[in-house]
Amino acid sequence: LRTPFNAILGLCQFLNREVDSLSKEEIKKSLKRIEQAAQNNFNLTQKLLIWSVGQHNGFMVNKKLHSTAETIQQAIEINSHLLHEKNLQIVHSTPSERFRYDEQIILNILNNLIANAIKYSNSKTTIQISTVVKQDKLYISIKDEGEGMVPKVLEKLNKQYKVNEAVLMKFKNNNVSGYGIALSKELITHHKGSLIFESIKGQGTSAIIEIID
């Protein structure tokens, strides 16, 4: 939490001190960096709050019929500014059908996974989101065209680690977001579903959510 705040404070102090000597373009760049740092801090705080409430009160799962296409579109819109910054496209082939799930839980998971796909995608590439229903199970796949992961990192992502372990993972390996993935795994477990990753180094990564009716 301190890291984004330090960036925001430092940039604000810089602007206050140098504003009279900066060009309009330089001011705009600094403001954009402040916005990005604030957004990062907001996202992390949101994840911490969700996890904290769940630890104290338990994760309440409220399954109702929802449109998968509409839920996925909400998650895409949340991350639209990040897509624009990296000049990425999202293509999603989602049938207009309804499935029973807790929309807030699934939306939080989708938000984390889409943000990660954007973060690790190469510029001017495509992220593909697809859904399929098989035997009362809904599968949502999010595939990027990033650098992919080596088997050792992929193995870590697919094991059942806890949130506090993921924080340590972040420091050990800069290629892993860690906390958001750990939270997503915990949320989907309470939903009686699963989250697995498939990746080949140099060929991108797929995150696959399984939701059980």
HELIX and SHEET records of a PDB file:
HELIX    1   1 ARG A    2  GLU A   18  1                                  17    
HELIX    2   2 VAL A   19  SER A   21  5                                   3    
HELIX    3   3 LYS A   24  ASN A   57  1                                  34    
HELIX    4   4 THR A   68  ILE A   78  1                                  11    
HELIX    5   5 SER A   80  LYS A   86  1                                   7    
HELIX    6   6 GLU A  103  LYS A  119  1                                  17    
HELIX    7   7 PRO A  151  ASN A  158  1                                   8    
HELIX    8   8 VAL A  163  LYS A  172  1                                  10    
HELIX    9   9 TYR A  179  HIS A  190  1                                  12    
SHEET    1   A 2 LYS A  64  SER A  67  0                                        
SHEET    2   A 2 ARG A  98  TYR A 101 -1                                        
SHEET    1   B 5 GLN A  89  SER A  93  0                                        
SHEET    2   B 5 THR A 126  LYS A 134  1                                        
SHEET    3   B 5 LYS A 137  LYS A 143 -1                                        
SHEET    4   B 5 THR A 205  ILE A 212 -1                                        
SHEET    5   B 5 SER A 194  SER A 199 -1                                        
END                                                                             
